[in-house]
Amino acid sequence: MNHTMGLYDDPFEKIIARTKLIEIRLWDDKRRRLKVGDTITFTKLPNPSEQATVRVIALDLFPTFRDLYETLPPQILGANGESVDYLVQSTYDTYTPEQEKEFGAVAIHIELLD
């Protein structure tokens, strides 16, 4: 099954460059439909004509974004030396702590398809 998701410029470019191998999302109803082997077409925001398709190779669930960032190597998350605190706060720009408490977090391991 193919899914679609939007991505801002920086994470989109890191996926294209194969330096971001994990996409972080809320484990909400939309992401719960993901299965290993599915594809995701990422649309670059705000330029939806640019797209990248990846295959889901693994899904790791975490109760919090902090747990996720403390467990996974930052270099495969597309992090550039930022602290765990910074990564968590940046994630809260997209998702609220209340959403995190309700749904938890998912690390979507991906491989870019040519």
Stockholm file with secondary structure:
# STOCKHOLM 1.0

chainA/1-114         MNHTMGLYDDPFEKIIARTKLIEIRLWDDKRRRLKVGDTITFTKLPNPSEQATVRVIALDLFPTFRDLYETLPPQILGANGESVDYLVQSTYDTYTPEQEKEFGAVAIHIELLD
#=GR chainA/1-114 SS CEEEEEEEHHHHHHHHTTCBCEEEEECCTTGGGCCTTCEEEEEEESCTTCEEEEEEEEEEEESSHHHHHHHSCGGGBTCCSCCHHHHHHHHTTTSCHHHHHHHCEEEEEEEECC
#=GC SS_cons         CEEEEEEEHHHHHHHHTTCBCEEEEECCTTGGGCCTTCEEEEEEESCTTCEEEEEEEEEEEESSHHHHHHHSCGGGBTCCSCCHHHHHHHHTTTSCHHHHHHHCEEEEEEEECC
//
